[in-house]
Amino acid sequence: MFEVIEAEPERLRALPGIGPQRARQIIEGWAEQRAVREIMIFLHGHQISTSRSVRIYRLYGSDAIRLISENPYRLARDVRGIGFASADRIAAVFGIAWESLLRIRAGLSHVLAEAMDEGHCGLPRDELVEAAAKVLEVEAGLVEQAIAEEVAGGTLVEDAIGGRPAVFLGWLFHSERNIAERLGALGRGPPPWSGIDADRAIPWVEGRAGISLAPSQAAALRQALRAKVLVITGGPGVGKTTLVNSIIKILAVKHVGILLAAPTGRAAKRMNEATELEARTLHRLLEVDPGTGGFKRSEQNPLEGDLLVVDETSMVDVPLMYALLRAVPPGMALLLVGDVDQLPSVGPGRVLGDIIDSGLVPVVRLTEVFRQAASSRIITNAHRIHTGRLPLLPGRGETSDFHWVDANTPERLVDTLVHLVARHLPRSQGFDPIRDIQVLCPMNVGSVGARSLNIELQKAINPPGAVRVERFGFAFGAGDKVMQIVNDYDKEVYNGDIGRIMSVDPDKAELVIRFDERDVPYRFDELDQVVLAYATTIHKSQGSEYPVVMIPMTLQHLVMLHRNLLYTGVTRGKRLVILVGEKKACAVAVYGTMTKPRYTKLLEWGEIYARPV
């Protein structure tokens, strides 16, 4: 039968019980399976795993072999998990010359993509040329030639950062410029409300909320009622939430249409709890278009309302801020709230810091730690860390929400941390090891990194049972705590969202993850979108708060031991923070500098557009 289908498919029509339509379906199905088989054999021959081969077929269809043959480097651009080195190896098999312009352009894109992953919007030209020549193992002159070609085609832009010649990805360069231009234009003119007497509004809101605003908060509130665009920044315990709630209460009673948004689901949920108003993630506010990966809200379909309040703005990167400002109509007011001293966004840019430093819009910086907050060692130690002082530890027998546990070797650190999470804290204080406790690591790699700790914590808390699936270096089973690590617009699940596996179905090759009471199915070949989340990096924790935070401190993580990294980690804890490890590592973080500067242009654009027109 198979030989007949392959060699003489028209003979199927002569078989009893098989009509023309059924014969056509069989022939088409066989042809499709043959194409899939050929593609899988081709990809396996180039050391590409089955899961990624399936994804490549879904992406490129029956044209996969042709498209890859024409430009193998598209794999590094289009397929998550396939890097430049793998694509380069395939390109060599197809005879693409070592010094071909196609290869060198791909190498340039790879170096700039890696820079973007580190938060840069561009690179100094000399650094880019040196890095690309090293990766490609070619002469610098060939890289210079490729840069010129890419600039001529508009993919790259040449400009300068601080007077130093630099090269930018074109779309990022224009995004930073547009952010500054739009913010500058938006801030001109009065806010879309009038007639609010601050001298009457302040005592009214104090009585309504049962609070007493500090002079600094009252002054900030007056400014917020006057300004069309305003930034409010400050650390923990300085009254940002109280101030923002007061602004919202006053404007709401004047029938001002208010929109609330934050970068993550957890941050939006906290905003909702604090204000008792609906708060959405920025992605939901802007209405993701799954078909394009872009947003439905834009200049042609702007947001509706009078005031947009964005919390946790330090997390917002350049692409998201540009998309947001495109959707803000000229008459809308904008209030950006965040702690500029935390880590900058995971994505490219230093948006909040550059906006503040440029003088583009008015800024309120709250610094006074209020009495109630000052009783928390978490808050006082966060401010000590930020100002370069070691945290104060409780005396023997003293009750505190901040503790240190010594563990002077990586092995001892892992054992101690697992014991605290899986046994000691649940038994002594009733904390749930999955729901309440979050381990936050400076790094993902290493024996005390998030990846290794996840495997050890899983063994202790939720050892994989008989029904489990092993994919992409993890074993996933029912009950496991997991984190989404990429945006999936079809599923409406976004980078950083934490969920729990509810079921695993080997027959369907599918598991179900619950995110905030919403069940989302995943095919097994989609599991490179998620990782175990008993431990995660401090970077990934931005915008979230947890009842208990545990931070491993080890010199293994030396390159990441920066002051604002530790500050960000400590400020994620609500009820208890425990540092575990080497005190020398803590000292390195506290006495060291902030994180490595990012190459961005927004500060300079902000200074330009801040000038009077």
PyMOL commands that set and color helices and strands:
alter all, ss='L'
color gray80, all
select helices_A, chain A and resi 2-7+9-14+20-44+50-70+74-78+84-93+101-117+125-136+140-153+170-186+198-209+215-226+240-253+265-275+282-286+313-315+318-327+351-358+371-374+377-386+410-429+450-461+524-529+539-541+555-560+563-570+583-591+602-609
alter helices_A, ss='H'
color red, helices_A
select strands_A, chain A and resi 122-124+156-161+164-169+229-234+258-262+279-281+307-310+333-338+363-366+402-406+437-441+468-471+474-477+481-484+498-505+510-515+518-523+530-532+535-537+546-553+573-581
alter strands_A, ss='S'
color yellow, strands_A
deselect
rebuild
show_as cartoon
